[in-house]
Amino acid sequence: MKPLLTAAWTTAPELAAAHRSSVDAAAGFTTGGQLQLSFLSPTMARVTVLPAQGFKEPRTWAIAPQAGPHAGQDVAWTGRERHDLQGFVRPAVRASQDGQGVSNLSTSRLSVQLLGGGQTPLRLVWTDVASGQTVLEDRPTSAYLQERRTGLVRHSVVRDPKEHFFGLGDKTGPLNLHGRRLRCLGQDALGYDPKSGDPLYKHWPFVMSRTVSGLWVGLYYDTLATCTFDLGCEHDNYHGFFRTVDIDDGDLDYYLMVGQTPAEVLAQFVALIGGTHLPPRWSLGYAQTAMGLADAPDAQAQLDRFIDECAEHRIPISSFHYGSGYSSRGKQRYVFTWNRNKFPDPQAINAKFQNHGMRLVANIKPCLLDDHPSYQALNAQHAFIEDQSTGQAVVEPYWDGMGSHLDFTRPHAVAWWQAQLKQQILEQGIDAGWNDNNEYAIQNEDAYSDGWAQPMPMHRSRPLHSLLMTRATFEAQKAHAANPSEATFTVTRAGPPGLQRYAQTWSGDNTTSWATLKWNIRTGLQMSLSGMFNVGHDVGGFYGPLPDAELFLRWVQATCLNPRMVMNSWKEGNRSNLPWMHAEVTDAVRSAIALRYRLMPYLWACFEQASQKHVPIIRPTFFNFPDDLQCLEDSDEFMLGDSLLVSPVVEAGQREKRIYLPQLSNARAWIDFETRQILAAGQWHTVSAPLGRLPMFVVQGAQIAVAAPLAGQAPQHDDPVAEVLQF
């Protein structure tokens, strides 16, 4: 690794007039490149390493600031130029120099010292203006390094052993990531370890930290290249305590944002990447999918019977998500085709779903097997990811066959995708696409994306295809909508920052176990702390054995108040997780799902807040109560919005729980949602948790709107508000 050394800093008053609007400070490297620093708001700055040979990633698809004259505009399909600062309202910046010649830049909220010169390594020290506390400090020994052999670049900052780290997308294990080494790289992680598995499905290089003094800092590294975050796993005697980010042959371009609370930092990040799409209200209802049903030889008859059983068991349900079985022949899947032996009349079964109040979502995949009906024509049109050395489509294993991935940076590939979605999905009576198996885990080192005739190596464009596939689906559905006023809905399993502008997502192919139930709660909260708000988990576990009655019920209870509630499974012998699978708990399962519908007005208000104010729907308790240090400890509890604390049971045989209820201001207490018992705030309590009960508690003084179905009907997502509960 070679240090990037600086000759001298140039601060704002000394910059050429042509550059003052975009750069507040710059330093030249001995390698010939330059580090540029820009303030984007009083609490946000950007640091960019511009290599002498130019950016490896000259465009970005993540940055879509919701400010200024360009607010609300999406990124162009071809990307946003990396140097573009449109959309930011630049703050006033004051430059000064101390007696030792150290330069300083500051806004009303954030200050940075510019250190380094000659043979002294470049270094930045960031300070909160109000308190004078250091919020982030580059490592004194070689904070910026590059590896000529591999193209890797590294950023190292000082680490305090008492700091807390959060974010990085769909990470497993305890929320505090301190001490772990984690990768940002999308993988098809079927059956992952729910406590230590990594990486999963998302590429999400955003980390939020709590300093020892209680301030909050976010760092977003805007790169599509694989990143490895070492948050205290590595030790080196020569460098003290530090943490690093290694970027694999990409660019070092990071955004720093500070705040007094995690909410203040997270809102800045989510606004930076374009905000959160507000989905249609029907998508908040309970949904079912089961690969076993659509994979069965008599799939249409099985689904017909499933609709009748939902009515028979009086299960509230708003949508059905088709697995890819509608397109399967044996174990292989052929996207945008229907197996007419299993589905002799798709439009008839789809109409029956719709007539029973269930909207439809169909699984779609971005890889075509080499015997797909459209493969040869698309290959002749160069619509696939290709090998740069041969000019031929990359063919690799996929779903028990060999296939090629569509290149979503080629407009004709996007056009084919959208036309097929319209013809084979939307015009068959299905409402939305479910973008699945879209991690683009292509192994060929010479694979590349066309990049609109500006070729991009696959290792720097892999997550981009997840994003563009999802966007292509979203925009095709929006254009096809019979009711233009209804919001568009789609789902994606993989993607980088920006996916939340279009889609719902989830924690992927989890495994049925008590451990998964427990640790998935944390993964959902970690995704929320990363800026993915519309999230959930496969209820009951996707992979592995069928859950027993107790585990199944506890899983339904734990997820019935997540933003996404979908029961999705793939079990041996074409069996499926279904609400009535254990007769002895069916009534309790129905009640847990009905609770979701009863709280639908409150849940919908949480979605609106997520879209309008950039706050998570589900949150760790410390998000709402950052001054209560006990809330930083690992727990099973989470907040739904501002007022409702949920405490799922995650252990077999447990019938009471010891829980901590956070401190509240103005001598307020917590109220048990069901019993109305008053419980003191800032204390531990042992609460009753019989098999049929989900412990929930409300902030005293809160008002919770609840809905009720019309007489004689099952609950629905748009039931009217029946009353406003006063706590």
GIHUSUL-V262592 format. One record per backbone hydrogen bond with DSSP energy under -1.0 kcal/mol. NH is the residue of the N-H (numbers start at 1). CO is the residue of the C=O. Records with the same first field share a line. If there is no record, write none. Layout:
BEGIN
NH = CO ; CO
END
This chain:
BEGIN
2 = 146
4 = 144
7 = 28
10 = 26
12 = 24
14 = 11
15 = 12
19 = 16
22 = 19
23 = 19
24 = 37
25 = 37
26 = 10
27 = 35
29 = 33
30 = 5
32 = 29
34 = 50
35 = 27
36 = 48
37 = 25
38 = 46
40 = 44
41 = 44
45 = 256
46 = 38
47 = 254
48 = 36
49 = 252
50 = 34
54 = 51
60 = 80
64 = 272
67 = 65
71 = 68
73 = 70
79 = 76
80 = 60
82 = 58
84 = 81
88 = 85
94 = 106
96 = 104
98 = 102
101 = 98
104 = 96
105 = 112
106 = 94
107 = 110
111 = 127
112 = 105
113 = 125
114 = 103
115 = 123
118 = 7
120 = 117
123 = 115
125 = 113
126 = 136
127 = 111
128 = 133
129 = 109
132 = 128
135 = 126
136 = 126
138 = 124
139 = 156
145 = 154
146 = 2
147 = 152
151 = 147
153 = 247
154 = 145
155 = 245
156 = 143
157 = 243
158 = 137
159 = 241
163 = 160
164 = 210
166 = 208
168 = 206
171 = 169
173 = 194
177 = 165
179 = 231
180 = 177
182 = 229
184 = 227
187 = 200
189 = 187
191 = 509
192 = 189
197 = 193
203 = 495
206 = 204
207 = 219
208 = 166
209 = 217
210 = 164
211 = 215
214 = 211
216 = 259
217 = 209
218 = 257
219 = 207
220 = 255
221 = 205
222 = 253
223 = 221
227 = 184
228 = 246
229 = 182
230 = 244
231 = 180
239 = 236
243 = 157
244 = 230
245 = 155
246 = 228
247 = 153
248 = 226
249 = 247
254 = 47
255 = 220
256 = 45
257 = 218
258 = 43
259 = 216
265 = 261
266 = 262
267 = 263
268 = 264
269 = 265
270 = 266
271 = 267
272 = 268
273 = 269
274 = 271
275 = 270
277 = 500
283 = 280
284 = 281
285 = 282
287 = 565
288 = 319
289 = 567
291 = 569
294 = 290
295 = 291
299 = 296
300 = 342
302 = 298
303 = 299
304 = 300
305 = 301
306 = 302
307 = 303
308 = 304
309 = 305
310 = 306
311 = 307
312 = 308
313 = 309
315 = 310
318 = 286
319 = 286
320 = 359
321 = 288
322 = 361
327 = 324
328 = 325
329 = 332
332 = 329
334 = 327
339 = 326
340 = 338
343 = 339
349 = 345
350 = 346
351 = 347
352 = 348
353 = 349
354 = 350
355 = 351
356 = 352
357 = 354
358 = 353
359 = 318
361 = 320
362 = 432
363 = 322
364 = 434
368 = 404
370 = 402
372 = 369
375 = 372
378 = 374
379 = 375
380 = 376
381 = 377
382 = 379
383 = 378
385 = 405
386 = 448
387 = 392
388 = 446
391 = 387
394 = 385
396 = 403
398 = 401
403 = 396
404 = 368
406 = 366
407 = 383
410 = 407
413 = 410
414 = 410
415 = 411
416 = 412
417 = 413
418 = 414
419 = 415
420 = 416
421 = 417
422 = 418
423 = 419
424 = 420
425 = 421
426 = 421
427 = 422
429 = 426
430 = 425
431 = 360
432 = 360
434 = 362
435 = 491
436 = 364
442 = 440
447 = 444
448 = 386
449 = 456
452 = 409
456 = 449
458 = 447
460 = 457
461 = 458
462 = 458
465 = 461
467 = 463
468 = 464
469 = 465
470 = 466
471 = 467
472 = 468
473 = 469
474 = 470
475 = 471
476 = 472
477 = 473
478 = 474
479 = 475
480 = 476
481 = 477
486 = 483
491 = 433
492 = 504
493 = 435
499 = 496
501 = 498
502 = 499
503 = 499
504 = 490
505 = 534
507 = 536
510 = 508
512 = 543
517 = 513
518 = 514
519 = 515
520 = 516
523 = 519
524 = 520
525 = 521
526 = 522
527 = 523
528 = 524
529 = 525
531 = 528
532 = 527
535 = 533
539 = 566
541 = 538
543 = 510
552 = 548
553 = 549
554 = 550
555 = 551
556 = 552
557 = 553
558 = 554
559 = 555
560 = 556
562 = 559
564 = 535
567 = 287
570 = 542
571 = 575
574 = 571
581 = 578
585 = 582
589 = 585
590 = 586
591 = 587
592 = 588
593 = 589
594 = 590
595 = 591
596 = 592
597 = 593
598 = 594
599 = 595
600 = 597
603 = 599
604 = 600
605 = 601
606 = 602
607 = 603
608 = 604
609 = 605
610 = 606
611 = 607
612 = 608
613 = 609
619 = 639
623 = 620
625 = 621
628 = 625
631 = 628
632 = 629
633 = 630
638 = 646
639 = 619
640 = 644
641 = 617
644 = 640
645 = 697
646 = 638
647 = 695
654 = 651
657 = 687
659 = 685
661 = 683
668 = 665
670 = 679
671 = 698
672 = 677
673 = 696
676 = 672
679 = 670
682 = 661
685 = 659
687 = 657
689 = 655
693 = 690
697 = 645
698 = 671
699 = 643
700 = 669
702 = 699
704 = 725
706 = 723
707 = 598
708 = 720
713 = 710
719 = 716
722 = 706
723 = 706
725 = 704
727 = 702
END
